[in-house]
Amino acid sequence: MTISAGDHVIETYVRMRGFDYQPRTRVVFDEGAIDRVGTLARDLGANSVLVVTDGHLVAAGHVVHAKRSLDEAGLAWHLFEDAHENPTTRDVDMCVAFARDRSVDAIIGIGGGSSLDTAKGCNFLLTNGGVMHDYRGVGKAVHPMLPMIAIPTTAGTGSECQSFALIADADTHQKMACGDVKAAPRIALLDPTLTLTQPRFVTANTGIDAIAHAIESAVCTRCNELSQLLSHEAWRYMHHDLPRVLADGDDLSARGRMQLGAAMAGMAIENSMLGAAHSAANPLTARFNVVHGAAVGVMLPHVMAFNAYTPAVRAEYAQMAVDAGLIESADNEEAGVEAMIDHINVLLGEARIPRTLSGYGIDGRAIADLANEAAQQWTAQFNPRQIERDDFERLYHAALD
């Protein structure tokens, strides 16, 4: 794929973008770190803990380690194991109903982004009341929230390092981004051994999602010097180690680097934002149940090509191509863009993710409605190149076959 770089001026002075870095989440990383969760929760002042997870993780045995650690720390705990993929307002309401009469003073989320988002959503309503729709947007919570420990069992969403919960309306299935600094987990506990039980399908989809986080957070309109450091470091880890874990799911070193990379990408999002690939992905999930990582993946190369007409984006892509060893010099930006898009397509192939919408049974009749919904998504406004409804329609058509 060839992208025209166009004419642009290289300035001798470029003003650095300011930022206000306020780290809210302590990150604990180690093999077997889950055995420390009781001590960590007690250090947060917890006495009675709500544990939010799903039945598959209970069956996998991960929750046993957490319960043992909580018991050893002398803490009471209450297990909610009904978190579901792509949590809705109904899932959050069920979690709140479970927790409300149990006098919990801390929350532990164990699982992928869905479990962590359910835990965050529950935290909003337990402490501030109302319904999830009340918190759509940023900074809507008035009262303090319970301290939360996030324990990811996937290397994907980076939710453990973010103050946002993504909750879908139970009736419309439209995702709502509900963000508040008080919702950020106090502690992200990263234990790569917990990711060993991921099926290859989950490893592939969450890995592609995390890579998209690194790429989009590096170029969106809210990126800055700090967020780009995190984005680039996340990319360096994951472009190398995703193929390794896909080839050998027991490679614990690669698992650990993927988990760290996903967390770094989550930190980058927390200090930046995402863009049009995620905006285009959400309607695919809502309307056709395309797994989120796959939905992002199928749109990412096309969004990258669209954004590469912006000089600053070309420069970032070229540097990422150098970081991945795809080209030798970032001076050749056009080669860098081509190499990055080609490499993403290679990774999608290794992940066994269809690279066309038709691969998911989607045809052209759906595109108009998909474009309407994509243009209304939260992250579209942060895309580095202004994007409108008609642009989304062209992107979906490009991804069709």
N, C-alpha and C positions, 0 to 999 in steps of 0.2 A: 504494500500500500504506500503510495507516494503522497506526501503532504507538502504543499507549497508553503515555503517559509515566508515569502513576501519580503518587502523592504522594511528594515527597522534600523534605528540609530543606536549604537552602543555608546552609552553615556560614560563619562569618566568619573562621575559621582552618582551613586544611587543611594537615596535615603533609606536607611534601615527601618523596617516596620516595627513600631513599638508594641509592647505586650505587657500584661499585668499578670505575672505567674504566681498563683496562689495554690500550691499543692495541697489537696484535700485528702488524699489517699496514701496511706503508708503501704508500701509494697514489700511483701515477705515472699521470697523465692527459695525453694529448696526441695529436693526429693524427700518425700515423707513429711512435708511441712503441715499437712492436715492434722497430724498428731499434736500440733501446738495450738489448735483452735480454741480449746478450753481455756488455756492460760491467757491467750490473747483476748478472748471475750471477757474473762474476769478482770483483766487489766483495763477494759473499757467501762468497768463498773457494773457489768451484767450479773443478774441473779437468776432470771428466768428468760430463756431464749426461744424464739420462734425459728425453727429450721424449715426453710422452703426448698423443695426439690421435686423431682418427679419419680414415678414408680420404677422406671428403668434404672435409674441410678441407685435406688434402694436395692434392687435386685443385683446390681453389679457389685455391691458390697462397700461402696465408698462411704455411705452414711454411717456404717458401723464404726469406722475410724473416728468420725466426728463425734458420735454419741459416746464412745469410750473416753475420748478426751474431755468432753463436757462433764461426764460422770466423775472423772478423776479430779476435775477442777471444782467439784461440788456444786455444779450449776443444774438447775432444773431446765428441761428442754421439752419442746412440744413440736411434733413432726407433722408438717403439712406436705404431703407427697403427691398432690394433684396438680402441679404446674403442667401446662401444656405448651406445645410448640406454637409460636406466634400468639402469645397470650392476649386475651380479650378483656374487656371490662367485666365480663361475667367471671372469668378466672380470678381477677383481682378481688371481686366481691366475695367469692367463695373463701379466699384466703383470709380476708378481713373478718368474715363471720366466724371462721375457725379461731382466729387469734384474739378476738375482742374480749372474750370472757376468761382468758388465760393469763392476764396480767403480765404480759411479756415486757421486758425492758431493753431488749436487743434483738436483732434479726441476723440470721446467717442464711445466705443464699448459696446453694450448692448445685451446680449444673452449667448448662449453656446459657446463652443470653436470655432465653425464655424464662428460666427459673430466676435469674437475677432480676429481670424486669418485673416479674410477678412480685418478688420480694420488695422491690422499690415501690411498685404501685401500692402494695399493701401498706408500706410505711407512710406514704402520702395520706391515705385515708384513715389509718389508725390514729395518726397524730394531728391531722388537720381537718378531718371530716369531709363531708360532701361526696362527690363522685369524681371519677377520673377526668371527665370532661372539664371540670373546674380548673384543672392544672395543665391543660394544653397550653404550650408556650413555655415561657421562662419566668421563674421567680414568683409563682403564684402561691406558694406555701407561706403562711404567716407564722405558724408556731414551729418550735424546734422539732426535729425528727429523731427517731431512735437510732442509736449507733448500729451500723451494719458492717458485717464481714462478708465479702464476696469471694467465693471459692469456685473459680471456673474449672469445668471438666472438659472444655473444648479450647481450641486455640483459634478464636474467630472474632467474636463481637467486640472484645475490649470493654464490655459493659462494666467489668470490675473496676475500671479506672475512670468512669464517667458519671456525671450527675443527671443523666437523662434516662427515663424509662420509656420504651416504645410499647404502647398498649393500643390494640385495635378496638374500635367500636364493635360490640358484639353483633349488632344488626347490620351495619354497612361494611364491616371488615376494613374500614379505612384506618390506617395507623395514625396514632396521635403521639407526638413527641412532647413528653412532659418533663421539663427540666427545672431543677432548683439546686443550688449549691449545697443545700442541706441534705439532698438525696444522695450525694456522692458517698460510696462506702468509706468508712473510716480506715478499713484495712482490706487490701486485695491479697489474698493468700494463694500463691501460685505453686502448685505441686504437680510437676510434669508426670508423675506416676499415675495421676488420675486420668490423664488423657490416653493411656495405653488401651483402655477398653473401648475407645471410639471405633465404630465400624469405619471401613475405608470411605464409604459414602459420606459420612459425617465429617471425617477428616478433610476430605476433598472440598466439600461445600463451605465449611467454616474457614478453611485455609484460603480459598479464593476470596471470600468476604473480607478477611483480614488484609489480604494484599490490596484489595480495592480501597480499604480504609487508608492504607499507607499512601497510595497514589492520589486519591481524591483530596485527602487532608493536606497534601503537599502543595496543591495548586489552587485551592478554593480562595475566595475573596478575603476570608478571615485568616489565612495563613500568616505566620510571622516567623521571625528568626528561630525562636524556640520550638514552635510546632514543627517547622521543617527539619530541625535536627532530629526530632523524634520520628517523623515520617520517614526520613532517609535511613535512619538506623533500623527501623522496623522492616523496611524494604530489603536492606542488606541481609538481615537474618532470614527473611521468609522466602525471597526468590530462590535462595540456595537450598533451604531445608524442606520446603513443601514437597519437591520431588523425592527427597530422601524418605520422608515419612510415608509418602504414597507407595514407594517401592518396598519399604520395610517398616511396618507399623510398630515394631518392637524397638526401633532405634530411639532410645531414651534421650540421647544427646540432641537429636534433631527435634524430638518432641519438646524438649525444654526450650530450644531456641525458637520454635514456632510459638510456644506459649508466651515467651518474653516479647517476641515480635508483635504478637496480637495485642499484648498489654501496652506496648509502646505506641502502637497505632491508636489504641483507645485513648492514651494520654494526648496524642496529637489531636485527635478529634475534640477532646475536652478543651484544648487551647486553640482550636481552629474550627473546622466544620467539614461537611462533605459536599457532594455536588450532584450533577445530573444523572450519574449512573445509578445512584441510590433512588433518586426521584423516579427514574424510569423503571426501576426494579419493583418498587412497592405495588403498583397496580398489577404487575404480573403475578405477584404472590396473592393479592387480594382477589383477583378475578379468576386465575387459572391454577392456584395452589402450587405455583412454581416455587421450589425451595429458595429461600432468600439468597443464599450464596450463589446458586445457579442463576437466579434472576439478575443479580448484579453482574455476574460474570459474562452472561450473554450480551449485555449492553455495554460493558466497560470498553472494549476496543473501539466501538463506534463513538462513544462519548469522548474518548481520548483523541480520536481523529478530529472530531468537531472542535475540541478545546485547543488543539495544537495550532490553530490559526492565530492564537494569542502569543506574542513573543515571549512573555515571562513563562508561560506554560511550556513552550518548546525548550527553553533553557533548563527547566526542571526535569523534563523527560530525558533530555540529553545527559544530564548529570546522573540520573538514575540508571541510564543505560551504561554509563561508565562504571558506576558502582557495581553493576551486575556483570561486568566484563563483556558486555555486548558490543561495545565500540571502544576505541582507544582514547579518543579526545571528545570532550563536550563541545568543542568548537563547531563540529559538524552537526548542527541541531537537526537538520532534516534526516540524516542517517540515524540519529538518536531516537527520533520519533518513530521511524519505521521499525527500528530494532525493538523498541519497547512494545509496540503493538503486536509485532510478530511473536515476541516472547510471551506476552499474555495469552495469545492464541495457543502457543505450545503448552503453557501451563494448563489451560482449559482442556486441551486434548489429554494430557497426562492425568487430569482429574476426572476424565470421562464425563465431562459436562458438555451437553450439546451446545454448539456455537450458533445455532439459528433458532428463531422463534418457532419455525415449523417443526423443529425437533421436539417441541412441547405440544404439538397439535394446535398451534395458534395460527390463524390465517388472517389475511388482510382485512376481513370484515370487522375485526376487533380493534384495529389500529386507531380509528378516530376516537373511540371512547378511552382507550389507553392513554392517548396523547392529552385528552382533556384532564384526566386524573393526574398524570405526571406533572403537568404544568402547575398544579395546585399543591404539590408536595413541598414540605418544609425546606428540604435541602436545595431545591432548584434555585432559590434566590442567592445562594452562595457559590453557584457555579462560576468559574473564572471568566467564561464568555457568556454574555447575556443570552438566555435561552427562553424561547417562547413556545407556545402550544404547537405551532407549525413546525418548529425545529424538532420537537419530540416526534411528531408524525413522520418526519423524514428519517429520524434515527431508527424508529421501529421498522420502517420499510427497509432500511439498510440491513437490519438484523433478521429480516424475515426468512431469507433463503441463503 
